[in-house]
Structures are given as C-alpha cells and as structure tokens.
Amino acid sequence: MAERKNWWLISYDIRSPARWRKAYKLLKGNGERLQYSVFRCRLNTRELERLRWELARILTEEDDLLIIGLCNRCVERIVARNRAEAWPIDEDPFLLC
C-alpha cells in the first residue's frame, strides 16, 4: 500500500541569488509555486525528508525556511484558492481489502 501524502506549505527567505535559484528549482520539481517564495507540495513522509535534506545542503544559517504541514481540515478551510479542486482532499485514506 502506498504511503499517504499530505499537503505542505513551504516558504523561504534566501539571501543569496545563487542559493535562491537552487532552492527554487528543487521546490519547483516537488510542488507548485503559489507566490514568490511560497510553494505547496503534496508529499509523503519519505519525500518530505528527502526534500528537507536537499534544502539543508543548499541553505546556510542566514537563510530562513518554514515548512507547515496541513491536515485535511486545514485544507478545507483555505479561503484563497482559485478553484475548488486546487487542494484535493483524500476522502478515504485507508484501503480495505
């Protein structure tokens, strides 16, 4: 059975343009850009840890990174969205055989 994926809101403030470009490319490959330095990603636990590890290799102490996990209830309450299906919610997270 596949590992369940959750929504993650990732925001960053990176001082160096070179490091910013590397982080941008990495996040672009893992999610969708919502604003200048804000991405939403639908990842399972393993994918999130891999992404955090790769970002840690790019960022330095002067940079800031914020990762916010969103539960299905949080996603339901998101007001600013362009269409209803933009943040799909898993209705049945368990597979019964």
C-alpha positions in Angstrom: 0.0 0.0 0.0 1.3 3.4 -0.9 2.2 5.9 1.8 -0.3 8.6 2.4 0.5 12.1 1.0 -0.2 15.3 2.8 -0.1 19.0 1.8 2.9 21.0 2.9 3.2 24.8 2.7 6.9 25.7 2.2 8.2 29.3 2.4 11.7 30.5 2.4 13.8 33.7 2.6 17.2 33.2 1.0 19.8 36.0 0.9 22.0 34.7 -2.0 20.5 34.8 -5.5 22.6 31.7 -6.4 21.2 29.7 -3.4 17.7 31.1 -4.1 17.8 29.7 -7.7 18.9 26.3 -6.5 16.2 26.1 -3.9 13.6 27.4 -6.4 14.5 24.7 -8.9 14.3 22.0 -6.2 10.9 23.1 -4.9 9.6 23.6 -8.4 10.3 19.9 -9.1 8.4 18.9 -6.0 5.4 21.3 -5.9 3.6 24.3 -7.2 4.6 27.9 -6.7 1.9 30.0 -5.1 3.8 33.2 -4.5 7.3 34.5 -4.9 8.8 32.3 -2.2 5.9 30.1 -1.2 5.2 26.6 -2.6 2.6 24.0 -1.9 3.7 20.4 -2.1 1.8 17.1 -1.8 4.4 14.7 -0.3 4.6 11.6 1.8 6.9 11.5 4.8 9.8 10.0 2.9 9.5 12.6 0.1 9.4 15.4 2.7 12.5 14.2 4.5 14.4 13.9 1.2 13.3 17.4 0.3 14.4 18.8 3.7 17.8 17.1 3.4 18.3 18.5 -0.1 17.3 22.0 1.1 19.7 21.7 4.1 22.5 21.2 1.6 21.7 24.4 -0.2 20.7 26.8 2.6 23.0 28.5 5.1 22.4 29.8 8.6 21.5 33.2 7.3 18.6 31.8 5.3 15.1 31.0 6.7 12.9 28.1 5.8 9.4 27.4 7.0 7.6 24.1 6.4 3.9 23.9 7.5 2.0 20.6 7.4 -1.7 21.0 6.5 -4.2 18.4 7.7 -7.4 17.8 5.6 -9.4 20.0 7.9 -6.9 22.9 7.4 -7.1 22.4 3.6 -10.9 22.6 3.8 -10.7 26.0 5.5 -8.4 27.6 2.9 -10.2 30.6 1.6 -7.8 31.9 -1.0 -7.9 29.4 -3.8 -8.5 29.8 -7.4 -10.7 26.7 -7.8 -12.3 24.1 -5.6 -10.2 21.2 -6.8 -6.9 23.1 -6.3 -6.4 21.4 -2.9 -7.8 17.9 -3.2 -8.7 16.1 0.0 -8.3 12.3 0.4 -11.8 11.2 1.3 -10.9 7.6 2.1 -7.2 7.4 3.3 -7.4 3.7 4.1 -7.6 0.8 1.7 -9.8 -2.1 2.9 -9.4 -5.5 1.2 
